[in-house]
Amino acid sequence: MTALEPKVDAFSNGPAARDVIIGRDPNILADIRDPGIAAAIWRRTPDPEFQRWVNALPKDNLPDLRTVVPVHLAEAAVRAACESHGLPACRERDMLASDVGALALMLAKTLTVRLLRLRLDVSEDVMCPKFHLDNVRARLLCTYRGAGTEYVPENVAEEPGRIRQVPPGGVAVFRGRQWSCDERTALLHRSPAATPAGGPRLLLVIDPAD
């Protein structure tokens, strides 16, 4: 695992969380609760067959979803979205639904919540082009198709060489404005530049709704 940037912000009057911790163990996502950690990233390699399948799907078949559900219904919500978008049943569709369900459970356990705001965003445009901090306690992001989310410490946001990116298929939990502790969050993130040649991006977003 690696960590980037110091925990104390020299440009403010108090401590600021801007560390990014990265690892290949899914339990690393729970480290978002540790002092100084602004983002926890689970680096994982997507299943090749799943990746080929999702990359080849027509835009109309990509499941676009916005809902608020109890954590135990997250997987069912994705299955229903796939059905409504005419996505035929197959192993890869099951993998998508079960993965969202598993990630929802991981976030719910980490934040001790039962209700989640669940989104699957399908877009060929840049949804959030400016670096920002979300107005939530924390947000889980996973790009199933397309380029991953970009992030940077706020005090160097204008330096392109300091920008980092969550790998496709990787899972990131970012602290937001409503994170409840004495540290402010000093790590910003944004959507990557659009790449029309690669088709629409499919992004999973999960927020606590309790």
N, C-alpha and C positions, 0 to 999 in steps of 0.2 A: 504494500500500500504506500501511497505518497501523500504528502500534505503540501499545500502551496500557500505562501504569504503568512505574515505574522498575525498573531491573535489580537494585538493591540494596535489601534488606529492612531498613528501619530498626528493626524489632522483633526482630531476631535477631542472632547473633554473626557471621554470614557472609553471603555473597552468596546471593540467591534469584532464581530465574528466574520471572518473572511477566509478561513481555512477550507480547503477542498480535500476530502479524504477519498481515496480511490482503491478499490480492491476487487478480487474475483470471488469473494465469499458474499452471498446475499445478506448475511447478517450485518454487513458493513452499513447498511441503510439505517440501522438503529443508532449508529454513531452520530446521527444528526442531533441527538440530544446532548452530546458532550460539549463542554465549554469551548468556544472559539470555532466550532464547526459550522460553516454556513451552507455547505452542500456535501452530501455523501453520494458517491457514484459506484454502483455495482457494474463493473466492466464484464460483459459476457459476450460470447460469440453466438450469433443467431444460428439456428438450425438451417443448413444450406437449402434443403428442400422447402422449408417454410419461407425462406427469403425469396427464392425463385417464384414461389406461388404468389406471395403478396405483391412482389414487384410487377408481376404480369397481369394483375387484376385491372379491368377497366374501371375508370373513375366511378361510374354509376353503381358498381358492385362493392365499392369500399364502404364499410359500415360507418356512417356518420351518426353520432350518438351524443345526446346531452340529457342527463337525468340525475336525480338524487335518489339513492337507494341505500338500504341497510347493507352492510358489507357482505352478508351471505347471499345477496341477490345480484352481485356485480356480474358474475359469470353468466347468469340467466339473462341479464339485460343485454350483454354483448351478443348472445345467441339470438335473441329476438331482433336486434338490429341487423344482424347478418341475414336473417330470414326476410326482413322487410326490404332489404336491398337486393334480394334475389341471388344471394351468395349460396351456391349449392353446398350441401353437407359434404365434408371430406375431413381427412386427418388434420390438415393444416387449419381449417376453420375451427376445429375443436381445440387445436393448440393455441390459437389466438384467444378464444374465449376463456380457456382455463388459465392462460398466462395472466390475463387481465384480472381474473378472479383471485389468483395467487398474489399479485401485486397489491390489489385492494386490501387483502387480508394483512399483508406485511405493513402497509401504511397505517391501517386501523390499529394494529397492535403497537406500533411505534408511538403513535400519538394518543393511544387509549381513547378511541372514538368508535362509534357503531354506525354512524351515518356518513355517507360519502357523496361528494359531487363528482360524477363520472362523465368524462367527455372523450369521444374519439373524433378528432378534427381531421377533415379531409380538405386540403387546400393546395392550390397551385400558386398562390400568392404568398408573400411574406406576411404572416399574421401579426407579429409583434416585432417590427424592424429596429426599434430603439432599445437599448439596454435599460432594464427596469427591475423593480422589486415588486412582487405580487402582493396584493392586499389580502393575504391569507396567513394562517399560522405556518403552513408549509405546503409545498406542492410537489407531487410526484410526476415526472415526465419520462416518457419512453417513446422514442421514434421507431416505429415498425417499418416505415418506408420513407426513404429520403435522408437528408442530412440531419445530424443531431443538433441539439440546442447548444448555443454558444454562451460562454460565461467569462467574466472578468472582474477583478476587484475594482470597486468604484473609483478609487483614486488614480487608476491607470486606464480608465475606460477609453480614453482617446488614443491609446497606444496599441495599434493593430497587432504588434508583436507579442502582446501579453494576453491576447484572446485565446481561450482554449475551447474545446468542443467535446460534448458527450458523444461517444461513438454510437453509430446506429445499432439499435437493439439493446444498448446500455440503459440502465435505470438510474435516474438521478432524483434525489429528494433535496429541494432547495428550501431554506428557511424564507419566510415572508415577513411583511411588516408587523403582523400580529403575533409573531413568536413571543411567548411570554417568559422573558428573563431580562436581566439588567443590560445585556449586550444588545446593541443594535446590529442589524445585518448589513454588512458592507460588501456583499457580493451581488453583482447584477447579472442578468441573463437576457437573451433575446432569441428570436427565431433566426435561422440561418438564411442566407441569400437564396432566392428561388432558383431552381435549376429545371426549367421547362422540359428539357430533353429527358429527364428522369421521370416525368409524370408527376401526379399529385403526391403530396406528403401525407402520411398517416401518423398522427401523433396522439398518444394516450396522455390524458391529463386527469389526475385524481387529487381532489382537495378534501379536507375534512369539512363536514357540513353540520356537525354538532355545535 
